[in-house]
Amino acid sequence: MKRNILVLSLLSIFALAACKKVSTEEPTPTLDVEEKNSVLIAKHTWTGCGPCGGWGFTTFENLTASNPEHVLVSFTRGNLGGYGNQAIYDFIQNTFDIPGATPTFHNNLDEALSVSQAQQQMDDDGVIANSNYEWRMEDDKIILSTTTKFFQDINGVFTLAPYLVLDGIIANQSGHPDGANTEHHRVAVDIAKPAAVASPDFAGYTIADGQVKAGYTVNLEFEVDADASWDPNNVSFALMILQSNGDGTYKLINTFGK
């Protein structure tokens, strides 16, 4: 599927005019981007699974409390207030070969890695790229502004996947003492998309294709449906930078959240 790239900075426009996704000039990013790696700590879970509401729920709460420097997301199968979490769950499971059994915990989309091993693996590669974001509510939409910056010379096809994450969804969870009144945390419920793109793409939107120079910076704006009643403190995004392997699979390069 051909993806759209929306380039909003003058730096990126210059790169396109030169028919390359490359810049040798100093970037002028809209948002500051920290040269830092963050592990994606993810729970693959199901609202109809008893252990998911028992030890799985407790494990995720403990991981959240003990890893504030990383990005924690729950990929959840089952209806949570009518949101699109099921489609995201299916994409993550199928694309990254996550086992069907729940609950499953995986770091940087690899069930075999501990948090420390995932961090070490990223540190061995150095910081390839990272992102930052700001968002605002406009009527029934969230407008998301992002900046992604590359810190190394690298070649490949890279996408940015901006997942909408909600806290405080009240819905059923088997195995949890609160049952139908369980408060779910850090659930990926949707993915933002550029306004000009008709359908969202869970693999994200192209930010670079080909040879990329250190310092290359891309500013993108996205939108996603929202409920005006949401508490802003419960709204966040997990920005996943992915590198295509060329066969429909991807490698997670970095994740940003706040």
Buried (B, 14 or more C-beta within 10 A) or exposed (E): EEBEBBBBBEBBEBBEEEEBBBBEEEBEBBBEBEEEBBBBBBBBBBBBBBBBBBEBBEBBEEBBEEBEEBBBBBBBBBEBEEBBBBBBBEBBBEBBEBEEEBBBBBBBBBBEBEBEBBBEBBEEEEBBBBBBBEBEBEEEBBBBBBBBBBBBEBEBBBBBBBBBBBBBBEBBBBBBEEEEEBEBBBBBBBBBBBEEBEEBBBBBBBBBBEEBBBBBBBBBBBBBEBEEEBEEEEBBBBBBBBBBEEEEEBBBBBBBBE
